[in-house]
Amino acid sequence: MNRRYDMDRLFNWTKSVSLTVMIAYLLTNIALGGELPGSLVLRPVFGVILLTAVPGYLLVALLRVDDQPSGRTAIYAVGLSLTIVTVFSLILNTALPLLGFDRPLTSRHLTAAVSVLVLGLSTARYTSSRSTSPLQSLSLSGRDWVAIVGLSLLPVYSVLVTILTDGGSNGLLIVLLCLLSIVPLLLWWWEESSTLAPYAIWAVSASVLFQMTLVSGHLWGFDIHFEYFTAADILNNEYWDPGRRSPSNSLATVTLLAAVYSKVTGLDLVWVYKAIYPLLVSLLPLGVWYIVRSTFEDRSIATLAPFALVFYYGFFKDMPDKQLVAGLFAVFLLVVFLDDGLSDIQQWVIGISFAIGLTFSHYGVSLLFAAFLGGTVVARHGLQVLTQTDIDGRISRPGLIAFLGGFWIVWYLFSASGVNFYRVVGVGYEIVASLPFPTTERSGAAYATTGFTSVYWILYKFLYIALVGLIGVGMISALYSTVTSSDDARSVEYSLFSAGVFAFLVASVVFTFGMGFDRTLQIALFVVSPFALVGSRTAVSIVSQLAGFLPRSDLRSRIDAIPIDGLFAVFLAVLFLFSSGTIFALAGQQVPPYNINMDEDAGWPVYSQSEVEATRWLANHANDEPTAVYNEWSHIKSRDGLLVSEVVPADELEPIWLKRTSLNHSAYVYVSKKPMRKLNSDSEYIDVQKTPFYTETLSTAEVVYSNEQVTIYYVSR
């Protein structure tokens, strides 16, 4: 007892001193204009801690939830911090202009306001009672500590090897990917503690994300460039304009929060997205672990299930942006309402905060989760009538669904002049209008029927077909157990919820829902990943029963002796070796287009510093004149278009399609050496000088800027 008291006392003293030092340093540094010694390192470190963990942890302690396992405490603290900081920034953005401050989101205002908030929460917590040291919940043997140290080296190795290889395949990167692939197998073999498995899940998740996001010194991907423009606009104006008509303007946890991070930490906005957001999203699979632990008695399901998401290429093929941030809050929301160790008031305070964060992150994912929860309410009541049994509604709460739906409507009608609200309505109309012959572009059927000549690509495709198939078998098994009342009571509601999510995935085989099957599978894996292992066990069990009808008496016993969980871990390892491009690289094959970590020319747009500098020149010299880029599609998604959309709103860019010959007005024309991929190609780019537009217009236009990668023309009309 005395040892525990001493540990709590030491923890509270350390926390108070650390908090005081952090806040004093940040405020003094801001007041002196960043002149304090060590500012380049200490300001980002202290700023990230202050924004990411401190407000949420203090609220967790105030709610007396800090005696939870360290992983749950981290989830609650980070999730609450992100929502609190975002909401607090919105309040400052609204209140300070009323007091005469035209630029409410300055570094001084934000740092001072968050510091006051933190000190207030700290005072409230101190006067109520002392915090419990989270270290008391750790139960690790010496063997486990060795494993913890080894796992801790994985993210460090990932960061170093990615920076050193700089988008070029080499042995160090291959070794990293192979090490990551076998972690599930090692966890299955290891007699793990209650702490080792969740820590391993986080370490692998962070490593997988960093070995992609840190490629190049700039952003890469697709929607991240549009989100960057909005965040940069907030950063430069030091004000969030709620009426600006841009889809990303509503995504406060992706754009406004990123700008706040940049202001408080002093980090460039690019590195906020490349370093901080991957760190946040790496907690998503950890949340999956706690969901499965709350719904399945078998710990091995919780150990292996998150890797079905982490090893899926959709988890790391783009920089973490709106969909993964929304997934983070959606998973956290499920974690808190499935936590039987919390009281109702604790669940609602934390849960509503996560529901707000979910709504702030993505209009589509938040609406889908509200629909999934609503469907679960209907299914739960129907099953209760059918089986005459009472089923606890831990996540399918009408009050939660009403809040999610109501807040979604209010937020998306209010922000960005309602552009996202009407966008969702438009997608719904398109789905109905396409019946009974929906479009197949980017649907599951289109992906499944894509023809490949390489045996490696064929195997890769069938691995994902197998994954979805195993989830389907597991889902059927769970529903059968639910109807026959043979399932664990804790799993029934979650099985019904997952059935709705899986039905959405099945529907996306035909319907794209405006996002494509790769993204719907990512959303589904937030929820249904544990059923892949359930499906594996069910499939082997069926084969075993069928073997009983065969004349060989020992066949069934041999099948029953198969280590199914270990076999599934091997399946996950093979899946990751394919999805990470490792198999393709070792076989001398062309890696998938998203594998820019191995080959920057694989297909996904990666930009040099020369190209970035050219866009910044354009931003400073265009003087509100139109800008044109090569782009063949109805919306901007060409390589040049994506980068230029960081400095010019995408809806204001003039597209130059391949058959176009001229412009109707004066404009700047941005042309890089790789402006746009050839149609139906992942890695080949058009030759601008062979296009009609170059022959008729650019060949005689004035060159106003040029470097080794980019030429900017001015076309006068």
C-alpha positions, 0 to 999 in steps of 0.5 A: 500500500505504501509503495502504491502511495509513493508511486502515485505521489511521485507521479503527481509531483512529476506531472505537476512540475512537467506541466508547469515547465512546458507551459512556462517555456511555450508562453515565454518562447512565444512572448520572446518571438521564438528566441529561447535556447532549444526552441527548434526542438523543445517547442515542437515537442512540448507543443505536441504533448500539450495539444495531443495528450494533456487536456484529454488526460486531465479530463480523464483524471477529472472523470476518475477514469485514469485507473484504466489500462495504459492503452485505454487511458492513451486512447481516451486522453488523445481522443479527448484532447483532439476534440477539446483543442478543435472545439476550443479553437472554434470558440476562440475563432468566434469569440475573439473577433467580437472583442476586436481581434481580427486574427483570433488564431495567432500563435500567442492566442492559441498557446495562451488559451490552451495553457489557461484551459490546461491549468484550469483542468489541472487545478480542478483535478488537483482540488478533487483528488490525486491521479493514479499512476498509469504504471501501476496497471503494467504487468510485465515479466523480464521477457516481456520487457525485452520484447517491448524494447525490440518493438520500440525499435521498429518505429525508430528503424522505420523512420531512419530507413525511410529517410535514408532510402528516400524512395529507393528500394534497398535491403534495409527497407526489405528487412523492415517490411519482413520484420513487420510481417512476422510480428503477428506470428511472434505474438501468437507464439509468445505467451503475451501479457495484457500489455505486450500485444496492444503495444506491439499493435501500435508499434507495427501500425506506426512503423507501417505508416511512417515508412510511407508518409516520410517518403520525400520532403513534401506531401504526396497523395490525393485529397491531402493537397486539397486539405493542405490548401484549406489548412494553409489558408487558416494558418495564413489568415489566422482565422477559420472562415465558416462560409468558405465553399470548400469540402475540406473546410468542414473537416475541422480535425483535419484542416483547422486542427492541423493549422493549430498544431503548426501555430503552437509547435512552430512546425511547418504544416507539411510536417504536421501532416507527415509526422503528427497525423501518422502518429495519431492514426497509429492508435486506430488499430490499438482501438480495434484491439480494445473493441475485440477484447470487449466483445470476444472472450478469446484474446487471440482474436484481439491480437490478430484482428488489428493486423488485417487492417494494418496490413491492408494496403488501403491503410497506408497507400495514402497519407493519413487524412480525413477517412483515417482520422474519421476512422480513429474517432469511430473506433474510439467511439466504439471503445468507450461505449463497449467499456463496461468499466465506465459509468454511464456519465463517463461513457456519455461525456467521453463518447459525445466528445468522440462523436463530435470528433467523428463528425468533424473528420468526414461527412461520409464516414460519420453519416455511415456510422450513424446509419450502421448504429441505427440499423443495429437498433432495428436488428437488435429489437427484431432479434429480441422479438424472434428469440425472446431474449434480452440483448444489451444495447451498449453501442446501439443507443438511440440517444447516441444515434440522435446526437450523431444525426442531429449534429451532422445535419447542423454542422454540415449545413452550417459549415462551408455553406452546406457544400458537403450536405448537398454533396452527400444528397447528390451521391444518394440521388446518383445511387438511386438514379443508377438503379437497376444498372449501377456504375461499375467503375471502382466497384468491387466487381471492377477490382475483382475482374481486372485482368492481370498477366503477372502471376504475382498480381493474380496471387495478390488479388486472390489474397484479398478475395480470400480475406473478404471471403473469410470475413464473410464466413465468419460473419455467417457463423457469428449470425448463426450463433446469434440466432441460435443463442449459442454466441457469447452474450457480449458479442451479439450486439457487435455481430449485428452491428458488424453485419450491417457494415459487412452488408455495406461492403457487399453492396459496394461490390456493385455500388461505389457510394462515391468512394470506391471499393478500396475505401469501403473495405478500409471502412469495413475493416475498422469493424469486421476484421475480427471475423476473418479469424472467426471465418478461418476457424469456421472453415477448418471446422467445416472441413473437419466435419466433412472429413468425418464422412471419409473412410480415413479415420485419422484425417479428422484428427489431423485437421483438428490439430492444425494450428489455425490461429498460427496459420492465419498469422502466416496468411497475414504475413503473406498478405503484407509482403504482397501489399507492401510491395516486398514480394514484387521487389524481391521477384524483380517485378514492377511494384504497385503504383502506391509503393513510392517507398520503394520506387518514387516513380511507381505511380503515385505523385511524389514531388521534388523541391523544385516543383514545390518552389514553382507552385509557391512562385506561382502563388506569389505572382499570379495576382488572382489571374487564372491558372491552368494545368493539364487535366483530363478529368471532370475534377482535378486529379492530374499530377500537376493539378494536385500540387498546384491545388495547394496554392490555388483552389482546385475549383478555380483551376482551368483544366487543359484536356488532351484535345484542347488547343487554346484558352479563352482568356489570359492565364498562367499555365503550370507544366512540369516534366510529368504533368499528367499520367497517360490514360489507363497507365499508372506510371507513364506520363504524357509528352506535353510537346506532342499535345495540340495545346502546346503546338497551338498555344504554349509554343509561342507563349511567354515563359515567366518561370523555369527550373529543372523540373517546371516551366510556367507560361503566361498566355496573353489574350 
